Amino acid sequence: MAGNVTFLNELQVEVTVELGRTRLTVRELAEMAEGQVIELDQAADKPLALLASGQIFARGELVMVGENGDRLGLRITEMVSTEAQLAESA
């Protein structure tokens, strides 16, 4: 199939910014209360991961955006190569 595939540029993919992860038991989840803090495995000074359809695509830093700075955004600081993606998943 050697046709023009530029239409792929218009496909939408879900992107997610990952702050970090942790593991909890069902009991710990059930006992959670409002105001409780969950510690994540990500250090506060490390870049956040941008995932496209579940795969790391880039890394960046959290920024305030919007007219009043009332929303969050991600400033891209590093694009992740295919080779780096494969190494991280191994």
VOKOL-123436 format. One record per atom (N, C-alpha, C): residue number from 1; atom name; x, y, z. Coordinates in steps of 0.05 Angstrom, whole numbers, plus 32768, in hexadecimal, padded with zeros to 4 digits. Each point is the difference from the previous one (the first is absolute). Layout:
residues N
- NUM, CA, X, Y, Z
...
This chain:
residues 90
- 1, N, 8011, 7FE9, 8000
- 1, CA, 7FEF, 8017, 8000
- 1, C, 8012, 8019, 8000
- 2, N, 8006, 800A, 7FE9
- 2, CA, 8013, 8016, 7FFD
- 2, C, 7FF2, 801B, 7FFB
- 3, N, 7FE7, 8003, 800A
- 3, CA, 7FF1, 8019, 7FFC
- 3, C, 8009, 8016, 8012
- 4, N, 7FF2, 8017, 7FFD
- 4, CA, 8005, 8017, 8010
- 4, C, 7FF4, 7FFC, 801C
- 5, N, 8011, 8002, 8015
- 5, CA, 7FF7, 7FFB, 801B
- 5, C, 7FFF, 8019, 8011
- 6, N, 7FFF, 8017, 7FF3
- 6, CA, 7FFF, 801A, 800F
- 6, C, 7FE7, 8002, 8011
- 7, N, 7FEB, 7FF1, 7FFA
- 7, CA, 7FE7, 8001, 8010
- 7, C, 8006, 7FF7, 801C
- 8, N, 8015, 7FF0, 8005
- 8, CA, 8007, 7FF8, 801B
- 8, C, 8006, 8017, 8012
- 9, N, 800A, 8016, 7FF5
- 9, CA, 8006, 8018, 8010
- 9, C, 7FE8, 800B, 800E
- 10, N, 7FE8, 7FFA, 7FF6
- 10, CA, 7FE7, 800B, 800C
- 10, C, 7FF3, 7FEE, 8014
- 11, N, 800B, 7FE8, 8004
- 11, CA, 7FF6, 7FED, 8014
- 11, C, 8005, 800B, 801C
- 12, N, 7FED, 7FFE, 8012
- 12, CA, 8004, 8009, 801B
- 12, C, 8009, 7FE8, 8011
- 13, N, 8012, 8006, 8013
- 13, CA, 8009, 7FEC, 8013
- 13, C, 7FFD, 800C, 801C
- 14, N, 7FFB, 7FF0, 8013
- 14, CA, 7FFE, 8009, 801C
- 14, C, 801C, 8004, 800B
- 15, N, 8004, 8017, 800C
- 15, CA, 801A, 8005, 800D
- 15, C, 7FFB, 8004, 801E
- 16, N, 8013, 7FF7, 8010
- 16, CA, 7FFE, 8000, 801D
- 16, C, 801B, 800A, 800B
- 17, N, 7FFE, 8011, 8015
- 17, CA, 8018, 8008, 800E
- 17, C, 8001, 7FF1, 801A
- 18, N, 8015, 7FF1, 8004
- 18, CA, 8003, 7FEF, 8018
- 18, C, 8011, 800D, 8015
- 19, N, 7FF3, 8005, 8017
- 19, CA, 800E, 800C, 8017
- 19, C, 8011, 7FEB, 800F
- 20, N, 7FF8, 7FE8, 8000
- 20, CA, 800E, 7FEB, 800E
- 20, C, 7FED, 7FE9, 8006
- 21, N, 800A, 7FEB, 800D
- 21, CA, 7FF0, 7FE8, 8006
- 21, C, 8005, 7FF7, 801C
- 22, N, 7FEE, 7FEF, 8009
- 22, CA, 8003, 7FF2, 801A
- 22, C, 7FEF, 7FE8, 7FFF
- 23, N, 8004, 7FED, 8012
- 23, CA, 7FF0, 7FE8, 8002
- 23, C, 7FF1, 8001, 801B
- 24, N, 7FE7, 7FFA, 7FFF
- 24, CA, 7FEF, 8000, 8018
- 24, C, 7FF0, 7FE6, 8000
- 25, N, 7FF8, 7FF7, 8018
- 25, CA, 7FEE, 7FEA, 8002
- 25, C, 7FE3, 800A, 7FFD
- 26, N, 7FEE, 7FEE, 7FFA
- 26, CA, 7FE4, 8008, 7FFF
- 26, C, 7FF7, 800B, 801C
- 27, N, 800A, 7FF5, 8015
- 27, CA, 7FF9, 8009, 801B
- 27, C, 800A, 801D, 8004
- 28, N, 8018, 8006, 7FF7
- 28, CA, 800B, 801C, 8002
- 28, C, 7FEE, 8013, 7FF0
- 29, N, 7FF8, 7FF8, 7FE9
- 29, CA, 7FEE, 8011, 7FEF
- 29, C, 7FE6, 8005, 800E
- 30, N, 7FF4, 7FEA, 800B
- 30, CA, 7FE6, 8002, 800E
- 30, C, 8001, 8011, 8019
- 31, N, 8017, 8002, 800D
- 31, CA, 8003, 800F, 8019
- 31, C, 8009, 801D, 7FFB
- 32, N, 8003, 8008, 7FE8
- 32, CA, 8009, 801C, 7FFA
- 32, C, 7FEA, 8014, 8009
- 33, N, 800A, 8017, 8008
- 33, CA, 7FEF, 8015, 8009
- 33, C, 8008, 801A, 7FF1
- 34, N, 7FED, 8012, 7FFF
- 34, CA, 8005, 801A, 7FF3
- 34, C, 8017, 800E, 800F
- 35, N, 8012, 800B, 7FF0
- 35, CA, 8017, 800D, 800B
- 35, C, 8019, 7FEF, 8004
- 36, N, 7FFC, 7FE6, 7FFD
- 36, CA, 8017, 7FED, 8003
- 36, C, 8014, 8004, 7FE9
- 37, N, 8019, 7FFD, 8006
- 37, CA, 8015, 8003, 7FEC
- 37, C, 800A, 7FE4, 7FF8
- 38, N, 8003, 7FFC, 7FE6
- 38, CA, 800C, 7FE7, 7FF5
- 38, C, 801B, 8007, 7FF5
- 39, N, 8015, 7FF3, 800B
- 39, CA, 801B, 8005, 7FF7
- 39, C, 8005, 7FF1, 7FE6
- 40, N, 800B, 800E, 7FEC
- 40, CA, 8006, 7FF4, 7FE6
- 40, C, 801E, 7FF9, 7FFE
- 41, N, 8007, 7FEF, 7FED
- 41, CA, 801C, 7FF8, 7FFD
- 41, C, 8011, 8015, 7FF1
- 42, N, 7FF4, 8014, 7FF6
- 42, CA, 800E, 8015, 7FF0
- 42, C, 800B, 8015, 8012
- 43, N, 801A, 8007, 7FFD
- 43, CA, 800C, 8016, 800F
- 43, C, 7FF5, 801A, 7FF5
- 44, N, 7FFC, 8013, 8012
- 44, CA, 7FF4, 801A, 7FF8
- 44, C, 8010, 800F, 7FEB
- 45, N, 801A, 7FFC, 7FFF
- 45, CA, 8011, 800F, 7FEE
- 45, C, 8005, 7FF1, 7FE5
- 46, N, 7FF3, 7FE9, 7FFC
- 46, CA, 8004, 7FF1, 7FE7
- 46, C, 7FEB, 8009, 7FEC
- 47, N, 8006, 7FFE, 7FE6
- 47, CA, 7FEC, 8007, 7FEB
- 47, C, 7FE9, 7FED, 8000
- 48, N, 7FE9, 800A, 7FF9
- 48, CA, 7FE8, 7FF0, 7FFE
- 48, C, 7FFF, 7FF2, 7FE4
- 49, N, 7FF3, 7FE9, 7FFF
- 49, CA, 7FFE, 7FF1, 7FE7
- 49, C, 7FE7, 8008, 7FF1
- 50, N, 8003, 8004, 7FE6
- 50, CA, 7FE9, 8004, 7FEE
- 50, C, 7FFC, 7FE6, 7FF1
- 51, N, 7FE9, 7FF3, 8003
- 51, CA, 7FFB, 7FE7, 7FF2
- 51, C, 7FEB, 8005, 7FEA
- 52, N, 8005, 7FF4, 7FE9
- 52, CA, 7FED, 8000, 7FEA
- 52, C, 7FF8, 7FE3, 7FFC
- 53, N, 7FE6, 7FFC, 8004
- 53, CA, 7FF5, 7FE4, 7FFE
- 53, C, 8010, 7FED, 8011
- 54, N, 8008, 8008, 8018
- 54, CA, 800E, 7FEF, 8013
- 54, C, 801E, 7FFE, 7FFD
- 55, N, 800B, 800C, 7FEC
- 55, CA, 801D, 7FFF, 7FFB
- 55, C, 800D, 801B, 8006
- 56, N, 8017, 8000, 800E
- 56, CA, 800E, 8019, 8006
- 56, C, 8009, 800D, 7FE6
- 57, N, 7FF8, 8018, 7FFC
- 57, CA, 8005, 800F, 7FE8
- 57, C, 8013, 8017, 8005
- 58, N, 7FFE, 800C, 8018
- 58, CA, 8010, 8017, 8007
- 58, C, 8001, 8003, 801E
- 59, N, 8011, 8012, 800A
- 59, CA, 8001, 8007, 801C
- 59, C, 7FFF, 801F, 8002
- 60, N, 7FF7, 8009, 8018
- 60, CA, 7FFF, 801D, 8003
- 60, C, 7FFA, 8009, 801C
- 61, N, 7FFB, 801A, 8003
- 61, CA, 7FFC, 800B, 801B
- 61, C, 7FE4, 800C, 8001
- 62, N, 7FF4, 7FFF, 8018
- 62, CA, 7FE6, 800B, 8004
- 62, C, 8000, 801E, 8000
- 63, N, 7FED, 800C, 7FF2
- 63, CA, 7FFE, 801E, 7FFF
- 63, C, 7FE3, 8008, 8004
- 64, N, 7FFC, 8018, 8008
- 64, CA, 7FE5, 800C, 8002
- 64, C, 7FF9, 800D, 7FE6
- 65, N, 7FE8, 7FFC, 7FF6
- 65, CA, 7FF7, 800B, 7FE6
- 65, C, 7FE4, 800C, 8003
- 66, N, 7FF7, 800D, 7FEC
- 66, CA, 7FE5, 800C, 8000
- 66, C, 8003, 801E, 8007
- 67, N, 7FEA, 800E, 7FFB
- 67, CA, 8000, 801D, 8005
- 67, C, 8007, 8007, 801D
- 68, N, 7FF6, 7FEF, 8013
- 68, CA, 8004, 8006, 801C
- 68, C, 8014, 7FEC, 800D
- 69, N, 800E, 7FF1, 7FEF
- 69, CA, 8012, 7FEC, 800B
- 69, C, 7FF0, 7FEB, 8010
- 70, N, 7FE7, 7FFB, 7FF7
- 70, CA, 7FEF, 7FEE, 800F
- 70, C, 7FFF, 7FE4, 7FF5
- 71, N, 8011, 7FFA, 7FED
- 71, CA, 8002, 7FE5, 7FF5
- 71, C, 801D, 7FF7, 7FFF
- 72, N, 8004, 7FE6, 7FFE
- 72, CA, 801B, 7FF5, 7FFF
- 72, C, 8007, 7FF9, 7FE3
- 73, N, 801A, 8001, 7FFA
- 73, CA, 800A, 7FF7, 7FE6
- 73, C, 801B, 7FF2, 8004
- 74, N, 800B, 7FF7, 7FEA
- 74, CA, 801A, 7FF3, 8001
- 74, C, 8012, 800D, 7FEB
- 75, N, 8016, 800B, 8009
- 75, CA, 8014, 800B, 7FEE
- 75, C, 8013, 7FE9, 7FF8
- 76, N, 8001, 7FF9, 7FE7
- 76, CA, 8011, 7FEA, 7FF6
- 76, C, 801E, 8008, 8003
- 77, N, 800F, 7FEF, 800D
- 77, CA, 801C, 8005, 8004
- 77, C, 8011, 7FEA, 7FF2
- 78, N, 7FF3, 7FEA, 7FF8
- 78, CA, 800F, 7FEA, 7FF4
- 78, C, 7FED, 7FEF, 7FEF
- 79, N, 8007, 7FFB, 7FE8
- 79, CA, 7FF2, 7FEC, 7FEF
- 79, C, 800D, 7FE5, 8005
- 80, N, 7FF0, 7FEB, 8002
- 80, CA, 800B, 7FE6, 8005
- 80, C, 8001, 7FF0, 7FE6
- 81, N, 8017, 7FF6, 7FFA
- 81, CA, 8004, 7FF1, 7FE7
- 81, C, 7FF3, 7FE4, 8002
- 82, N, 7FFC, 7FF4, 7FE9
- 82, CA, 7FF5, 7FE4, 8000
- 82, C, 8013, 7FED, 800F
- 83, N, 801A, 8004, 7FFD
- 83, CA, 8014, 7FEF, 800D
- 83, C, 7FFE, 8002, 801E
- 84, N, 7FFC, 8019, 800A
- 84, CA, 7FFE, 8005, 801D
- 84, C, 7FE6, 7FF3, 800A
- 85, N, 7FEB, 8002, 7FF0
- 85, CA, 7FE6, 7FF3, 8009
- 85, C, 8004, 7FE2, 8003
- 86, N, 800D, 7FF4, 7FED
- 86, CA, 8005, 7FE3, 8002
- 86, C, 8011, 7FF9, 8018
- 87, N, 8014, 8010, 8006
- 87, CA, 8012, 7FFA, 8017
- 87, C, 7FF0, 8003, 801A
- 88, N, 7FEE, 8014, 8001
- 88, CA, 7FF1, 8004, 8019
- 88, C, 7FEC, 7FEA, 8005
- 89, N, 7FF5, 7FF4, 7FEB
- 89, CA, 7FEC, 7FEB, 8003
- 89, C, 800D, 7FE5, 8006
- 90, N, 801A, 7FFE, 7FFC
- 90, CA, 800E, 7FE6, 8005
- 90, C, 8005, 7FFB, 801D
